[in-house]
């Protein structure tokens, strides 16, 4: 039997302090970005970030990446080795 899962997401505006010139307080500004929380059957799986809340291609990409991570965490973690491993 094929069970269909409901996939959804929410978008939350976030801000952080950023610098046009690294750590030069005279160049400090507030950067806006958006957190995309991905849900499967109403349960939060994980999240990703986009720069534009209206960029549907970027949002779709984040959702796909989160679902890929959720379905194959070992494979994804395997590809994320640091240079110190």
Phi and psi restraints in degrees (range 20) as a CNS / XPLOR table:
assign (resid 1 and name C) (resid 2 and name N)
       (resid 2 and name CA) (resid 2 and name C) 1.0 -93.5 20.0 2
assign (resid 2 and name N) (resid 2 and name CA)
       (resid 2 and name C) (resid 3 and name N) 1.0 115.8 20.0 2
assign (resid 2 and name C) (resid 3 and name N)
       (resid 3 and name CA) (resid 3 and name C) 1.0 -99.7 20.0 2
assign (resid 3 and name N) (resid 3 and name CA)
       (resid 3 and name C) (resid 4 and name N) 1.0 123.4 20.0 2
assign (resid 3 and name C) (resid 4 and name N)
       (resid 4 and name CA) (resid 4 and name C) 1.0 -86.3 20.0 2
assign (resid 4 and name N) (resid 4 and name CA)
       (resid 4 and name C) (resid 5 and name N) 1.0 133.2 20.0 2
assign (resid 4 and name C) (resid 5 and name N)
       (resid 5 and name CA) (resid 5 and name C) 1.0 -102.4 20.0 2
assign (resid 5 and name N) (resid 5 and name CA)
       (resid 5 and name C) (resid 6 and name N) 1.0 143.8 20.0 2
assign (resid 5 and name C) (resid 6 and name N)
       (resid 6 and name CA) (resid 6 and name C) 1.0 -93.1 20.0 2
assign (resid 6 and name N) (resid 6 and name CA)
       (resid 6 and name C) (resid 7 and name N) 1.0 120.8 20.0 2
assign (resid 6 and name C) (resid 7 and name N)
       (resid 7 and name CA) (resid 7 and name C) 1.0 -108.8 20.0 2
assign (resid 7 and name N) (resid 7 and name CA)
       (resid 7 and name C) (resid 8 and name N) 1.0 130.1 20.0 2
assign (resid 7 and name C) (resid 8 and name N)
       (resid 8 and name CA) (resid 8 and name C) 1.0 -143.1 20.0 2
assign (resid 8 and name N) (resid 8 and name CA)
       (resid 8 and name C) (resid 9 and name N) 1.0 171.6 20.0 2
assign (resid 8 and name C) (resid 9 and name N)
       (resid 9 and name CA) (resid 9 and name C) 1.0 -150.7 20.0 2
assign (resid 9 and name N) (resid 9 and name CA)
       (resid 9 and name C) (resid 10 and name N) 1.0 157.5 20.0 2
assign (resid 9 and name C) (resid 10 and name N)
       (resid 10 and name CA) (resid 10 and name C) 1.0 -124.3 20.0 2
assign (resid 10 and name N) (resid 10 and name CA)
       (resid 10 and name C) (resid 11 and name N) 1.0 155.3 20.0 2
assign (resid 10 and name C) (resid 11 and name N)
       (resid 11 and name CA) (resid 11 and name C) 1.0 -123.0 20.0 2
assign (resid 11 and name N) (resid 11 and name CA)
       (resid 11 and name C) (resid 12 and name N) 1.0 128.2 20.0 2
assign (resid 11 and name C) (resid 12 and name N)
       (resid 12 and name CA) (resid 12 and name C) 1.0 -123.2 20.0 2
assign (resid 12 and name N) (resid 12 and name CA)
       (resid 12 and name C) (resid 13 and name N) 1.0 129.5 20.0 2
assign (resid 12 and name C) (resid 13 and name N)
       (resid 13 and name CA) (resid 13 and name C) 1.0 -72.3 20.0 2
assign (resid 13 and name N) (resid 13 and name CA)
       (resid 13 and name C) (resid 14 and name N) 1.0 133.6 20.0 2
assign (resid 13 and name C) (resid 14 and name N)
       (resid 14 and name CA) (resid 14 and name C) 1.0 -129.0 20.0 2
assign (resid 14 and name N) (resid 14 and name CA)
       (resid 14 and name C) (resid 15 and name N) 1.0 157.6 20.0 2
assign (resid 14 and name C) (resid 15 and name N)
       (resid 15 and name CA) (resid 15 and name C) 1.0 -136.1 20.0 2
assign (resid 15 and name N) (resid 15 and name CA)
       (resid 15 and name C) (resid 16 and name N) 1.0 157.8 20.0 2
assign (resid 15 and name C) (resid 16 and name N)
       (resid 16 and name CA) (resid 16 and name C) 1.0 -152.8 20.0 2
assign (resid 16 and name N) (resid 16 and name CA)
       (resid 16 and name C) (resid 17 and name N) 1.0 157.9 20.0 2
assign (resid 16 and name C) (resid 17 and name N)
       (resid 17 and name CA) (resid 17 and name C) 1.0 -79.9 20.0 2
assign (resid 17 and name N) (resid 17 and name CA)
       (resid 17 and name C) (resid 18 and name N) 1.0 132.7 20.0 2
assign (resid 17 and name C) (resid 18 and name N)
       (resid 18 and name CA) (resid 18 and name C) 1.0 -132.3 20.0 2
assign (resid 18 and name N) (resid 18 and name CA)
       (resid 18 and name C) (resid 19 and name N) 1.0 167.5 20.0 2
assign (resid 18 and name C) (resid 19 and name N)
       (resid 19 and name CA) (resid 19 and name C) 1.0 -130.4 20.0 2
assign (resid 19 and name N) (resid 19 and name CA)
       (resid 19 and name C) (resid 20 and name N) 1.0 131.3 20.0 2
assign (resid 19 and name C) (resid 20 and name N)
       (resid 20 and name CA) (resid 20 and name C) 1.0 -65.9 20.0 2
assign (resid 20 and name N) (resid 20 and name CA)
       (resid 20 and name C) (resid 21 and name N) 1.0 -37.4 20.0 2
assign (resid 20 and name C) (resid 21 and name N)
       (resid 21 and name CA) (resid 21 and name C) 1.0 -117.9 20.0 2
assign (resid 21 and name N) (resid 21 and name CA)
       (resid 21 and name C) (resid 22 and name N) 1.0 124.5 20.0 2
assign (resid 21 and name C) (resid 22 and name N)
       (resid 22 and name CA) (resid 22 and name C) 1.0 -46.7 20.0 2
assign (resid 22 and name N) (resid 22 and name CA)
       (resid 22 and name C) (resid 23 and name N) 1.0 119.4 20.0 2
assign (resid 22 and name C) (resid 23 and name N)
       (resid 23 and name CA) (resid 23 and name C) 1.0 58.7 20.0 2
assign (resid 23 and name N) (resid 23 and name CA)
       (resid 23 and name C) (resid 24 and name N) 1.0 19.3 20.0 2
assign (resid 23 and name C) (resid 24 and name N)
       (resid 24 and name CA) (resid 24 and name C) 1.0 -92.3 20.0 2
assign (resid 24 and name N) (resid 24 and name CA)
       (resid 24 and name C) (resid 25 and name N) 1.0 106.9 20.0 2
assign (resid 24 and name C) (resid 25 and name N)
       (resid 25 and name CA) (resid 25 and name C) 1.0 -62.1 20.0 2
assign (resid 25 and name N) (resid 25 and name CA)
       (resid 25 and name C) (resid 26 and name N) 1.0 -21.5 20.0 2
assign (resid 25 and name C) (resid 26 and name N)
       (resid 26 and name CA) (resid 26 and name C) 1.0 -69.1 20.0 2
assign (resid 26 and name N) (resid 26 and name CA)
       (resid 26 and name C) (resid 27 and name N) 1.0 -19.8 20.0 2
assign (resid 26 and name C) (resid 27 and name N)
       (resid 27 and name CA) (resid 27 and name C) 1.0 -106.5 20.0 2
assign (resid 27 and name N) (resid 27 and name CA)
       (resid 27 and name C) (resid 28 and name N) 1.0 15.2 20.0 2
assign (resid 27 and name C) (resid 28 and name N)
       (resid 28 and name CA) (resid 28 and name C) 1.0 -69.9 20.0 2
assign (resid 28 and name N) (resid 28 and name CA)
       (resid 28 and name C) (resid 29 and name N) 1.0 141.0 20.0 2
assign (resid 28 and name C) (resid 29 and name N)
       (resid 29 and name CA) (resid 29 and name C) 1.0 -150.3 20.0 2
assign (resid 29 and name N) (resid 29 and name CA)
       (resid 29 and name C) (resid 30 and name N) 1.0 166.5 20.0 2
assign (resid 29 and name C) (resid 30 and name N)
       (resid 30 and name CA) (resid 30 and name C) 1.0 -96.2 20.0 2
assign (resid 30 and name N) (resid 30 and name CA)
       (resid 30 and name C) (resid 31 and name N) 1.0 120.4 20.0 2
assign (resid 30 and name C) (resid 31 and name N)
       (resid 31 and name CA) (resid 31 and name C) 1.0 -95.2 20.0 2
assign (resid 31 and name N) (resid 31 and name CA)
       (resid 31 and name C) (resid 32 and name N) 1.0 135.0 20.0 2
assign (resid 31 and name C) (resid 32 and name N)
       (resid 32 and name CA) (resid 32 and name C) 1.0 -106.0 20.0 2
assign (resid 32 and name N) (resid 32 and name CA)
       (resid 32 and name C) (resid 33 and name N) 1.0 134.5 20.0 2
assign (resid 32 and name C) (resid 33 and name N)
       (resid 33 and name CA) (resid 33 and name C) 1.0 -144.7 20.0 2
assign (resid 33 and name N) (resid 33 and name CA)
       (resid 33 and name C) (resid 34 and name N) 1.0 173.9 20.0 2
assign (resid 33 and name C) (resid 34 and name N)
       (resid 34 and name CA) (resid 34 and name C) 1.0 -129.3 20.0 2
assign (resid 34 and name N) (resid 34 and name CA)
       (resid 34 and name C) (resid 35 and name N) 1.0 132.0 20.0 2
assign (resid 34 and name C) (resid 35 and name N)
       (resid 35 and name CA) (resid 35 and name C) 1.0 -94.6 20.0 2
assign (resid 35 and name N) (resid 35 and name CA)
       (resid 35 and name C) (resid 36 and name N) 1.0 127.9 20.0 2
assign (resid 35 and name C) (resid 36 and name N)
       (resid 36 and name CA) (resid 36 and name C) 1.0 -106.2 20.0 2
assign (resid 36 and name N) (resid 36 and name CA)
       (resid 36 and name C) (resid 37 and name N) 1.0 109.3 20.0 2
assign (resid 36 and name C) (resid 37 and name N)
       (resid 37 and name CA) (resid 37 and name C) 1.0 -91.9 20.0 2
assign (resid 37 and name N) (resid 37 and name CA)
       (resid 37 and name C) (resid 38 and name N) 1.0 130.0 20.0 2
assign (resid 37 and name C) (resid 38 and name N)
       (resid 38 and name CA) (resid 38 and name C) 1.0 -107.6 20.0 2
assign (resid 38 and name N) (resid 38 and name CA)
       (resid 38 and name C) (resid 39 and name N) 1.0 134.4 20.0 2
assign (resid 38 and name C) (resid 39 and name N)
       (resid 39 and name CA) (resid 39 and name C) 1.0 -123.4 20.0 2
assign (resid 39 and name N) (resid 39 and name CA)
       (resid 39 and name C) (resid 40 and name N) 1.0 141.5 20.0 2
assign (resid 39 and name C) (resid 40 and name N)
       (resid 40 and name CA) (resid 40 and name C) 1.0 -121.6 20.0 2
assign (resid 40 and name N) (resid 40 and name CA)
       (resid 40 and name C) (resid 41 and name N) 1.0 120.9 20.0 2
assign (resid 40 and name C) (resid 41 and name N)
       (resid 41 and name CA) (resid 41 and name C) 1.0 52.4 20.0 2
assign (resid 41 and name N) (resid 41 and name CA)
       (resid 41 and name C) (resid 42 and name N) 1.0 38.9 20.0 2
assign (resid 41 and name C) (resid 42 and name N)
       (resid 42 and name CA) (resid 42 and name C) 1.0 83.5 20.0 2
assign (resid 42 and name N) (resid 42 and name CA)
       (resid 42 and name C) (resid 43 and name N) 1.0 -4.8 20.0 2
assign (resid 42 and name C) (resid 43 and name N)
       (resid 43 and name CA) (resid 43 and name C) 1.0 -103.6 20.0 2
assign (resid 43 and name N) (resid 43 and name CA)
       (resid 43 and name C) (resid 44 and name N) 1.0 130.5 20.0 2
assign (resid 43 and name C) (resid 44 and name N)
       (resid 44 and name CA) (resid 44 and name C) 1.0 -67.3 20.0 2
assign (resid 44 and name N) (resid 44 and name CA)
       (resid 44 and name C) (resid 45 and name N) 1.0 129.3 20.0 2
assign (resid 44 and name C) (resid 45 and name N)
       (resid 45 and name CA) (resid 45 and name C) 1.0 -95.7 20.0 2
assign (resid 45 and name N) (resid 45 and name CA)
       (resid 45 and name C) (resid 46 and name N) 1.0 -54.7 20.0 2
assign (resid 45 and name C) (resid 46 and name N)
       (resid 46 and name CA) (resid 46 and name C) 1.0 -173.0 20.0 2
assign (resid 46 and name N) (resid 46 and name CA)
       (resid 46 and name C) (resid 47 and name N) 1.0 -168.0 20.0 2
assign (resid 46 and name C) (resid 47 and name N)
       (resid 47 and name CA) (resid 47 and name C) 1.0 -145.9 20.0 2
assign (resid 47 and name N) (resid 47 and name CA)
       (resid 47 and name C) (resid 48 and name N) 1.0 167.4 20.0 2
assign (resid 47 and name C) (resid 48 and name N)
       (resid 48 and name CA) (resid 48 and name C) 1.0 -150.2 20.0 2
assign (resid 48 and name N) (resid 48 and name CA)
       (resid 48 and name C) (resid 49 and name N) 1.0 179.7 20.0 2
assign (resid 48 and name C) (resid 49 and name N)
       (resid 49 and name CA) (resid 49 and name C) 1.0 -125.7 20.0 2
assign (resid 49 and name N) (resid 49 and name CA)
       (resid 49 and name C) (resid 50 and name N) 1.0 147.8 20.0 2
assign (resid 49 and name C) (resid 50 and name N)
       (resid 50 and name CA) (resid 50 and name C) 1.0 -135.5 20.0 2
assign (resid 50 and name N) (resid 50 and name CA)
       (resid 50 and name C) (resid 51 and name N) 1.0 157.8 20.0 2
assign (resid 50 and name C) (resid 51 and name N)
       (resid 51 and name CA) (resid 51 and name C) 1.0 -88.0 20.0 2
assign (resid 51 and name N) (resid 51 and name CA)
       (resid 51 and name C) (resid 52 and name N) 1.0 -22.6 20.0 2
assign (resid 51 and name C) (resid 52 and name N)
       (resid 52 and name CA) (resid 52 and name C) 1.0 -132.5 20.0 2
assign (resid 52 and name N) (resid 52 and name CA)
       (resid 52 and name C) (resid 53 and name N) 1.0 119.4 20.0 2
assign (resid 52 and name C) (resid 53 and name N)
       (resid 53 and name CA) (resid 53 and name C) 1.0 -67.3 20.0 2
assign (resid 53 and name N) (resid 53 and name CA)
       (resid 53 and name C) (resid 54 and name N) 1.0 -12.8 20.0 2
assign (resid 53 and name C) (resid 54 and name N)
       (resid 54 and name CA) (resid 54 and name C) 1.0 -101.2 20.0 2
assign (resid 54 and name N) (resid 54 and name CA)
       (resid 54 and name C) (resid 55 and name N) 1.0 0.9 20.0 2
assign (resid 54 and name C) (resid 55 and name N)
       (resid 55 and name CA) (resid 55 and name C) 1.0 -84.9 20.0 2
assign (resid 55 and name N) (resid 55 and name CA)
       (resid 55 and name C) (resid 56 and name N) 1.0 88.7 20.0 2
assign (resid 55 and name C) (resid 56 and name N)
       (resid 56 and name CA) (resid 56 and name C) 1.0 -64.1 20.0 2
assign (resid 56 and name N) (resid 56 and name CA)
       (resid 56 and name C) (resid 57 and name N) 1.0 -31.4 20.0 2
assign (resid 56 and name C) (resid 57 and name N)
       (resid 57 and name CA) (resid 57 and name C) 1.0 -65.6 20.0 2
assign (resid 57 and name N) (resid 57 and name CA)
       (resid 57 and name C) (resid 58 and name N) 1.0 -43.0 20.0 2
assign (resid 57 and name C) (resid 58 and name N)
       (resid 58 and name CA) (resid 58 and name C) 1.0 -67.0 20.0 2
assign (resid 58 and name N) (resid 58 and name CA)
       (resid 58 and name C) (resid 59 and name N) 1.0 -40.6 20.0 2
assign (resid 58 and name C) (resid 59 and name N)
       (resid 59 and name CA) (resid 59 and name C) 1.0 -64.4 20.0 2
assign (resid 59 and name N) (resid 59 and name CA)
       (resid 59 and name C) (resid 60 and name N) 1.0 -44.9 20.0 2
assign (resid 59 and name C) (resid 60 and name N)
       (resid 60 and name CA) (resid 60 and name C) 1.0 -60.4 20.0 2
assign (resid 60 and name N) (resid 60 and name CA)
       (resid 60 and name C) (resid 61 and name N) 1.0 -39.6 20.0 2
assign (resid 60 and name C) (resid 61 and name N)
       (resid 61 and name CA) (resid 61 and name C) 1.0 -62.7 20.0 2
assign (resid 61 and name N) (resid 61 and name CA)
       (resid 61 and name C) (resid 62 and name N) 1.0 -44.7 20.0 2
assign (resid 61 and name C) (resid 62 and name N)
       (resid 62 and name CA) (resid 62 and name C) 1.0 -61.0 20.0 2
assign (resid 62 and name N) (resid 62 and name CA)
       (resid 62 and name C) (resid 63 and name N) 1.0 -46.1 20.0 2
assign (resid 62 and name C) (resid 63 and name N)
       (resid 63 and name CA) (resid 63 and name C) 1.0 -59.7 20.0 2
assign (resid 63 and name N) (resid 63 and name CA)
       (resid 63 and name C) (resid 64 and name N) 1.0 -45.8 20.0 2
assign (resid 63 and name C) (resid 64 and name N)
       (resid 64 and name CA) (resid 64 and name C) 1.0 -60.9 20.0 2
assign (resid 64 and name N) (resid 64 and name CA)
       (resid 64 and name C) (resid 65 and name N) 1.0 -44.1 20.0 2
assign (resid 64 and name C) (resid 65 and name N)
       (resid 65 and name CA) (resid 65 and name C) 1.0 -64.3 20.0 2
assign (resid 65 and name N) (resid 65 and name CA)
       (resid 65 and name C) (resid 66 and name N) 1.0 -40.6 20.0 2
assign (resid 65 and name C) (resid 66 and name N)
       (resid 66 and name CA) (resid 66 and name C) 1.0 -64.8 20.0 2
assign (resid 66 and name N) (resid 66 and name CA)
       (resid 66 and name C) (resid 67 and name N) 1.0 -43.9 20.0 2
assign (resid 66 and name C) (resid 67 and name N)
       (resid 67 and name CA) (resid 67 and name C) 1.0 -65.8 20.0 2
assign (resid 67 and name N) (resid 67 and name CA)
       (resid 67 and name C) (resid 68 and name N) 1.0 -38.5 20.0 2
assign (resid 67 and name C) (resid 68 and name N)
       (resid 68 and name CA) (resid 68 and name C) 1.0 -61.8 20.0 2
assign (resid 68 and name N) (resid 68 and name CA)
       (resid 68 and name C) (resid 69 and name N) 1.0 -45.4 20.0 2
assign (resid 68 and name C) (resid 69 and name N)
       (resid 69 and name CA) (resid 69 and name C) 1.0 -58.9 20.0 2
assign (resid 69 and name N) (resid 69 and name CA)
       (resid 69 and name C) (resid 70 and name N) 1.0 -43.5 20.0 2
assign (resid 69 and name C) (resid 70 and name N)
       (resid 70 and name CA) (resid 70 and name C) 1.0 -66.0 20.0 2
assign (resid 70 and name N) (resid 70 and name CA)
       (resid 70 and name C) (resid 71 and name N) 1.0 -33.1 20.0 2
assign (resid 70 and name C) (resid 71 and name N)
       (resid 71 and name CA) (resid 71 and name C) 1.0 -85.6 20.0 2
assign (resid 71 and name N) (resid 71 and name CA)
       (resid 71 and name C) (resid 72 and name N) 1.0 -23.5 20.0 2
assign (resid 71 and name C) (resid 72 and name N)
       (resid 72 and name CA) (resid 72 and name C) 1.0 -140.3 20.0 2
assign (resid 72 and name N) (resid 72 and name CA)
       (resid 72 and name C) (resid 73 and name N) 1.0 57.9 20.0 2
assign (resid 72 and name C) (resid 73 and name N)
       (resid 73 and name CA) (resid 73 and name C) 1.0 -59.7 20.0 2
assign (resid 73 and name N) (resid 73 and name CA)
       (resid 73 and name C) (resid 74 and name N) 1.0 -36.6 20.0 2
assign (resid 73 and name C) (resid 74 and name N)
       (resid 74 and name CA) (resid 74 and name C) 1.0 -65.8 20.0 2
assign (resid 74 and name N) (resid 74 and name CA)
       (resid 74 and name C) (resid 75 and name N) 1.0 -43.8 20.0 2
assign (resid 74 and name C) (resid 75 and name N)
       (resid 75 and name CA) (resid 75 and name C) 1.0 -63.8 20.0 2
assign (resid 75 and name N) (resid 75 and name CA)
       (resid 75 and name C) (resid 76 and name N) 1.0 -42.4 20.0 2
assign (resid 75 and name C) (resid 76 and name N)
       (resid 76 and name CA) (resid 76 and name C) 1.0 -67.1 20.0 2
assign (resid 76 and name N) (resid 76 and name CA)
       (resid 76 and name C) (resid 77 and name N) 1.0 -44.3 20.0 2
assign (resid 76 and name C) (resid 77 and name N)
       (resid 77 and name CA) (resid 77 and name C) 1.0 -63.2 20.0 2
assign (resid 77 and name N) (resid 77 and name CA)
       (resid 77 and name C) (resid 78 and name N) 1.0 -36.7 20.0 2
assign (resid 77 and name C) (resid 78 and name N)
       (resid 78 and name CA) (resid 78 and name C) 1.0 -60.2 20.0 2
assign (resid 78 and name N) (resid 78 and name CA)
       (resid 78 and name C) (resid 79 and name N) 1.0 -35.1 20.0 2
assign (resid 78 and name C) (resid 79 and name N)
       (resid 79 and name CA) (resid 79 and name C) 1.0 -81.5 20.0 2
assign (resid 79 and name N) (resid 79 and name CA)
       (resid 79 and name C) (resid 80 and name N) 1.0 -2.8 20.0 2
assign (resid 79 and name C) (resid 80 and name N)
       (resid 80 and name CA) (resid 80 and name C) 1.0 -106.7 20.0 2
assign (resid 80 and name N) (resid 80 and name CA)
       (resid 80 and name C) (resid 81 and name N) 1.0 26.3 20.0 2
assign (resid 80 and name C) (resid 81 and name N)
       (resid 81 and name CA) (resid 81 and name C) 1.0 -58.9 20.0 2
assign (resid 81 and name N) (resid 81 and name CA)
       (resid 81 and name C) (resid 82 and name N) 1.0 143.2 20.0 2
assign (resid 81 and name C) (resid 82 and name N)
       (resid 82 and name CA) (resid 82 and name C) 1.0 -88.5 20.0 2
assign (resid 82 and name N) (resid 82 and name CA)
       (resid 82 and name C) (resid 83 and name N) 1.0 170.6 20.0 2
assign (resid 82 and name C) (resid 83 and name N)
       (resid 83 and name CA) (resid 83 and name C) 1.0 -69.0 20.0 2
assign (resid 83 and name N) (resid 83 and name CA)
       (resid 83 and name C) (resid 84 and name N) 1.0 -11.7 20.0 2
assign (resid 83 and name C) (resid 84 and name N)
       (resid 84 and name CA) (resid 84 and name C) 1.0 -93.4 20.0 2
assign (resid 84 and name N) (resid 84 and name CA)
       (resid 84 and name C) (resid 85 and name N) 1.0 -4.4 20.0 2
